[in-house]
Amino acid sequence: MTDNAQTVAQRRLSKEQVEAFYHNEFVADQVADFSELMPYSRPGAVVADVGGGCGFFARALSDARGDRTRVIDMDPGSVEACRVLGVEAVIGDALAPQFQGDEQVACFNLILHHLVGADEIKTRALQVKALVAWRAQADTVFVNEYIYESFVGTVSGRIIYEITVNPVLSSIGRQAARLVPALKANTFGVGVRFRSHREWLKLFEEAGWRATAVRIGKPEPIARPLRGMLIKAIRRDSFRLEPLTNVL
Ligand SMILES: C[S@@+](CC[C@H](N)C(=O)[O-])C[C@H]1O[C@@H](n2cnc3c(N)ncnc32)[C@H](O)[C@@H]1O
């Protein structure tokens, strides 16, 4: 990891922006993917759900398979919602997680694309840093992430990042979204960094993890106005990651 990665600040969503994620829309897919990719868990070991939000995934996973779970999230409202659901949860930072020593698996469900910095290099460093942190503790990592495939190279995820991170372009985007709701982005002014399937694989390897199993998600509808960003496919894929040295 570079010195840069240690000092880079995450551009964080506001409380209201985070509240837009207080829903359980993706939980059934995430639990199905997790169960297929991670069929065994060590008795008593904890599945740490990093950026686990209101605990919907952690609750469903415990109910379906009996796994011990613990949410780590920076949003106090989410952590409180976890406790209401009977899910163990702590306020914590994905970029500097505090281990309790019993975590075997770390989950990153739809959080990596929110670890954004002021430019592409800093953003990549933050995403890598969050994954590197778990090399010291977890045997396995589960990632569920948005995949944006492009008609030209991997430009779509980058275009969306450049628009959402830039105040002027975000302001234009907000105005355009009044007329064309498909252009609406909850992350305007902060930034979001989606990647292609291959880009995520490369990033995992940079962080010392290799995908040993994957589940490809169903293609999601692409609204016509988004085609201007050269988007070929949008999916949510899942990855089982193991330490690079173990699988060489
Ligand atoms: C898009 S929501 C995903 C929630 C849930 N995992 C899901 O799949 O529906 C992103 C979550 O990541 C959390 N988050 C973002 N940056 C974080 C950080 N640095 N440390 C801990 N949590 C973070 C947010 O508070 C939010 O709950």
The ligand as an SDF file (V2000), in Angstrom:
LIG
                    3D

 27 29  0  0  0  0  0  0  0  0999 V2000
  -25.1830    1.2570   -0.4370 C   0  0  0  0  0  0  0  0  0  0  0  0
  -25.1980    1.0220    1.2910 S   0  0  0  0  0  0  0  0  0  0  0  0
  -25.1560   -0.7690    1.3300 C   0  0  0  0  0  0  0  0  0  0  0  0
  -25.8900   -1.3400    2.5040 C   0  0  0  0  0  0  0  0  0  0  0  0
  -25.9770   -2.8680    2.5070 C   0  0  0  0  0  0  0  0  0  0  0  0
  -24.6570   -3.4590    2.6550 N   0  0  0  0  0  0  0  0  0  0  0  0
  -26.6450   -3.3810    1.2430 C   0  0  0  0  0  0  0  0  0  0  0  0
  -26.0260   -4.1520    0.5010 O   0  0  0  0  0  0  0  0  0  0  0  0
  -27.8070   -3.0170    0.9950 O   0  0  0  0  0  0  0  0  0  0  0  0
  -23.5200    1.4330    1.7550 C   0  0  0  0  0  0  0  0  0  0  0  0
  -23.2780    1.3300    3.2520 C   0  0  0  0  0  0  0  0  0  0  0  0
  -21.8900    1.4930    3.4800 O   0  0  0  0  0  0  0  0  0  0  0  0
  -21.7120    2.3110    4.6090 C   0  0  0  0  0  0  0  0  0  0  0  0
  -20.3740    2.9130    4.5120 N   0  0  0  0  0  0  0  0  0  0  0  0
  -19.8930    3.7290    3.5410 C   0  0  0  0  0  0  0  0  0  0  0  0
  -18.6070    4.0410    3.7970 N   0  0  0  0  0  0  0  0  0  0  0  0
  -18.2590    3.3930    4.9410 C   0  0  0  0  0  0  0  0  0  0  0  0
  -17.0600    3.3080    5.7160 C   0  0  0  0  0  0  0  0  0  0  0  0
  -15.9390    3.9460    5.3780 N   0  0  0  0  0  0  0  0  0  0  0  0
  -17.0700    2.5460    6.8260 N   0  0  0  0  0  0  0  0  0  0  0  0
  -18.1840    1.8820    7.2080 C   0  0  0  0  0  0  0  0  0  0  0  0
  -19.3450    1.9380    6.5290 N   0  0  0  0  0  0  0  0  0  0  0  0
  -19.3850    2.6760    5.3990 C   0  0  0  0  0  0  0  0  0  0  0  0
  -22.8650    3.2850    4.5610 C   0  0  0  0  0  0  0  0  0  0  0  0
  -23.1290    3.8590    5.8350 O   0  0  0  0  0  0  0  0  0  0  0  0
  -23.9940    2.3700    4.0680 C   0  0  0  0  0  0  0  0  0  0  0  0
  -24.6460    1.7570    5.1570 O   0  0  0  0  0  0  0  0  0  0  0  0
  1  2  1  0
  2  3  1  0
  2 10  1  0
  3  4  1  0
  4  5  1  0
  5  6  1  0
  5  7  1  0
  7  8  2  0
  7  9  1  0
 10 11  1  0
 11 12  1  0
 11 26  1  0
 12 13  1  0
 13 14  1  0
 13 24  1  0
 14 15  1  0
 14 23  1  0
 15 16  2  0
 16 17  1  0
 17 18  1  0
 17 23  2  0
 18 19  1  0
 18 20  2  0
 20 21  1  0
 21 22  2  0
 22 23  1  0
 24 25  1  0
 24 26  1  0
 26 27  1  0
M  CHG  2   2   1   9  -1
M  END
$$$$
